[in-house]
Amino acid sequence: MVSRRDLRNPCAEWRRRNRDPLLGLLEVHVHGRPVGQPAQPRCARAGRPSDSGVAEVPECVLCIGLGGELLRRHKGAMAVTDSARTVAYGDTRKSSLIFRVNTLFLRHEWIRGYTLLSPTLLVMVMLMCLPVFMLVTYSFWTQNYLDIDRTFTLANYEAFFQKPIYVALIMKSVRMSLFCTFATIILAYPMAYFIAFKVKSNKLVWLILITVPFWTSYLLRVFAWKVILGYNGVVNSGLISVGLIGEPLQFLLYNPTAVVLTLAHAWAAFAILPIYVSLEKIDRSYLEAATDLGDTPSERFWRVTWPLSLPGVIAAGLLVFIPTVADYVTPRLVGGTTGIMIGNIIQSQFGKANNWPLGAALSVIVMLMIAFLVVVFIVTTTRGRARSA
């Protein structure tokens, strides 16, 4: 970095960086003395900055006589010095802002990280915030058949609280999503435990096999469950063939149980992976210590393995609960009339009902409700873990 003293002595910075045989002659000419001896400068290149911040530097005849190569180097050094002088004595506000920004970048690693992520982060924020902003805006408007009245109103939110069916559907959706979350974790935890503790090699192969159902379309998987649970489906045909039932069971399909079962299968892989990561990070010496202290396998699991795997279980629960609350494809295909969720009502408002403002208001209410439940869940689990620790 060029100091103010070096700015007054233009050849100092360049002299420290370059050792040229002719530099001694140039130094005596420019400064009137060798380095270290006080003297009054005789060359115009050693002048102080003018009022504008940049010194007036005329051509030096003797410098030209010292040689073309040395003159080129000398002019290069003077250009660097003049640039530094401009930064130091020129626009103070601009240089101060640049200095502060550079200081922040040097001191904080997270700023450099977010700067590298800024293009992708900007796209993600825009794709998420813009639709949410549009939903919130639409929720304060009203639908007049084919036209939208853009007058600010709370009529859509009043309609939500005035019709108990909306509140009942939201509570039903939350209840079904909670059942789906518990069922998914119960199905996913043994699989994740098996891969983490029992599989000694080729774990990557097992993880790839878990994702095999996702190689097909989500709709195809839902239709597959519709075939399995149908009136003449695989389950009924198998039970009839072995003689356990005399006629097909009608309660397997088009009810909330079918919706929960289908959603649990669809989101199982999203629950297995975070639970597996938590189990894989557990230090095996903790398990050995618990065994040496006399714990049985079940005691060792509940006292060591389960508490240490809770972060993965919490993450799996959130990954399953949040998207399944407002799911509308699965209830529509396998839920029937008794398996309708709030997502189906929102979809109908944007579709056949052609009431976008009401659908937007319902969407905003569902998002706020999910956010509230997630915050309560995270705070409760965090405090519970802190107390147990």
N, C-alpha and C positions, 0 to 999 in steps of 0.2 A: 504494500500500500504506500502511496506517495504522501509524505507529510508536508505540512505547510513550509517547513524549512527547506525541503527539497524543491518546492515550487519556486522559492526565491533563488534557489541555486539550480538552474535547469539542467546542468550537466551532471549533478550529483548522482541521481538515480541511474542514468545511463552509464556513468563511469563505474558504478559498482557492478553492473551487469556485463560490461564489455571492457576488455583490457587490450587496447590497441597501442602500438609503439608511438604513433603520432598524437595520441591523446594528451600527452604531457605538454606538447607545444600548444595544442588547442586550449588546454586548461589554463596555461599562463596567459594566453591571449584573451580568453573570455573573462577570467576573474582577476587578472593582473597579478597573480601570485600562484605558487604551487599550493596544493591542498594543505590546509592546516595553518597557513600564514595569513594574518588579517591584512586586507588591502581593499581599496575601493575598486569595484568592477569598472572596467573600461569598455566592455563590449555591450552593445545594445541588447544582446540576448539575455543578459542578466538583469534587465530592468524589472521593476515591480509591476504588478497588474495595474492597468488603467482603470478609470471609473466604470468602464463597461465590463470589467472582469477579465479581459484578455489583453496582454501586453502587445504593444506595437513593436514588431520584430523586423527590422530591415535586413537586407542581405549584408553579409560580412565578407569583405573582399579578401581578407587574410585567410578566413576559413576556406574560401574557394581555392586559394593558393595552396592550402595544405594537401589538396588531392581530391579528386572526384569521389572516390570511394568513401573517404572519411567524411566529406561533406554530405553524402547521402545518408550515412549513419547518423551524423549530427542532426540533420533535418528530421530524420525519423524519430530521434530522441526528443527533439523539440516539439514534434507533433503530439507525441504521447504526453509530454509535460503540459502543453497547452490544453489538451483535453482534460487532464486532471485539474488544471488550473480553472477551467471553465466550470467543472463540477464543484470545485471548492469555493469559488468566488462568484459564480454565476447565479442561476436560479436556485435560491436557497430552499424554497418550498418543494420544488421538484426533487432536488438532491436529498432532502430530508425524508420525503416519502419513499424514494427508492431505497434509502438506507434502512428505513424501518421495515420495509417489506423483505429485504435481504436478511435482516436480523431475525425476523420471524421464521423465515425458511431455514436458517442455520440452527436456530435454537429448538424448533419443534419438529420432530420427525413426523407427527401425525398430519401436519400441514402439507409436507411433501407427499405423503401417501395419498391424501385426499386430492391433491393436485393431479397426481397421476391417474386417479380414478374419476376425475371430474368429467371427461366426456361421457363415459358410461353412466356415471351417477346422474348427470344432467338428463340423459335420455330416460332413465328409470324414473326420476322425479317428475319429469314432464308427463310421461305416460301414466303415472299414478295420480299426480295432483290435478292435472287437467280434467280427467273424467270425474274425479270427486268434486271439483269446483263446479262442473256442469250439473252434477246431480243436486248439489246444494242449491244452486241457482234455480233449477227447474222446480225444486220442492216448494218454492215460495211463489210459484205461478199457478194458474188454473187453466184447465182445458175447457174450451167452449166448442164442443163437437169437433170441427176440423181445425179451428184456430186456437192459439194459445194466448191467453190474456196475461201480459207481463206485468200486471199490477201486483205490487207486493201484498201478500196475504198469508195468513196462517191457517187457511181453511183445510188444507190437506192434513196438517197435524191434528186439527180438531176432529176431522173425520176418522182418523186413526183411533183416538180415544173415545169417540162416540160409538164406534162399532166394536163390540166385544169380540167379534170373530177374529179380528186382527191380533189382538192381545193373546187370545187363546191359541192361534196358530204359531205365534212366536214362542210361547211357552212350550207348545208341543214340539216345535223344531229344536229348541234347546234340549228338551228331554231326550228326544231321539238321537241328537248329536252326542249327548253325554253317554248314552248307552253304546253308541257306535264307537266312541273313544275308548271306553272300558273294554269292549269286546276286541278292539284292534290291539290294545296293549296286551291283553291276555293272550292273544294269538301270536303277537310279535315277540314278546319277551323270551319264551322258551327257545324260539328259533335263534334269536340273537345270542342267548346264553350258550346254546350248542355250538355256534360258530366261534364264539370268543374263547370258550374253555375246552371244548372237546375236539374241535378240528385242529390238528397239529400242522397240516400243510395244505396248500391249495385253497386257502381261504378266499382268495380272489375269485376262484371258480364258483364257490358257493354264493358269494355276493352277486356275481353275474347271473346265476340261476334264479336268485330272488327277483331280479328285474325282468325275467322272461315274460311274465304276463303283460308288462308295459310295452312290449314290442308290438302289441296289437292295439287297435283303437279302444277307447274307453266305452264307446257304444257297443262294440262287439262283446266286451266282457259283461256288460249289463244284460245284453240279449242272451248270452250264454247262461247266466243265472236264471233268466226267465225260462229258458228251456229246461234247466235242471229242476226248478221248483214248479213247473207248470202242471196242469191237470193230468196230462199224459207224459209228464217229464221223466227224467232219470230217477228221481227219488221215488215217485209213486210207482213207476214200473218195476223198480227193484223190490220195493216192499210187497207189491202184489205177487211178484214171481216167487218170493220166498214164503208166501202165505201169511205174512204178518197182518195184512189188511185185505179186506174183500173188495173195496172200492177206493178210488183215488181220494186222497185228502185234499180238501179245498182251502184249508187255512194256510197252506205253505206260501201262496202267492197272493199279491194284491192286499198287503197289510203292512203295518209298520215293522214287523219282524223281518219280512223280506227286504225292506229298505235298509234296515240296520245290518243285516247279513251281507248284502251286496256292497254297501259302503265300507264295511270292515274289510272285505276282501280287496276292494279297490285301493284302499289306503294302507294296506298292511306293510308294503315295502317302505313307505315313508316313515313308519314307526320302527321298523326293524333296524334301519341304518343308524339313527342317532342312539338307540339303545345299545347296539353293537359297539359303537365308538366309545361310549361310557364304560362298558364292560371290558373292552380291550385295554383301556387306560389304567385299570385297577392294578396296583402293584401286587404281584403274586406273593410277595413276602408277608403281606398282611394276612392273607389266607393261611399261610403256613404258621404264622404266629398264633392265629386263632385256634388252629388245630393243636398246636403244642400246648396251649392253655386249657385244652380239654373240651373245646366246643364240638358239638356234633355237626354234621353237614347242614342240617336245617338251622341250627343256631348260628353257624358261621354265615349262612346266607342272609338271615335277617339282621344280624349285627354288623356285618362287614359289606357283603356284596350289594345288598339292596340299598343301603344309604349312599354308597359311593356311586351307584348307577342312577340315582334319582335325577340328576341333571338331564340324562338322556331320556328318561321316562317323561319328565316335564316337557322337554322339547317335542317328543313324539306326541304327547297329548295335545299340545298347541297346534302342531302340524295337521292333526286329524280333526280337531274340534272346529277350528276357524273356518275351513272351507266347507265342511259338511252341514253347518247350520243353515246356509242359504242354498244348498244344492237343490236343483229342480229337475234335472234329467232323470236321476235314479227314481225319485218318487213318482214321476210321471210314467215310467215304464213298468216298474214292479210294485208301486205303492197302491194303485187303485184309488178309490174314493176315501178310504180310511188312512191312507199313507201320505196325504197331501201335506206339504210343508210350506213355510212362508215364501220360499223361493218360487214356488209355483204361482202364488198370488202376484208376486212382483213381476214375473214373466208374463202373466196374463194382462197386467196393466200396461206393459210396454207393447203387448201384441194385440190380441183381439179387442180388449177394452179400449185401446188407444187413448189411455189417460196417463201420459208420461209424467206430469207433475205429481200425481198420487203415487205412481210407482217410484219416482225419485224420493218422495218423502218416506215411503216405506223402506227404501234402501238405506237412507240416512239413519233412520231409527234402528234398523238392524245393525248397521256398522257401529253406532254408538253403544248399543247393547253389548255387542261382542267385545268391543274395546273395554267396556266397564268390567265384564266378566273376566277377561284376560288379566286386567290389572289386579283385580281382587284375587285371582288365582295365584299370580306371581307373588304378590305381597304376602299372602297366607303361607305359601310354601317356603318363601324366604325366611319369614319369621319362625316357622316351624323347624327349619333346618338350623337356624341360629340358636334356638332354645335347646335342641337336641345336642348340639355341639358343646 
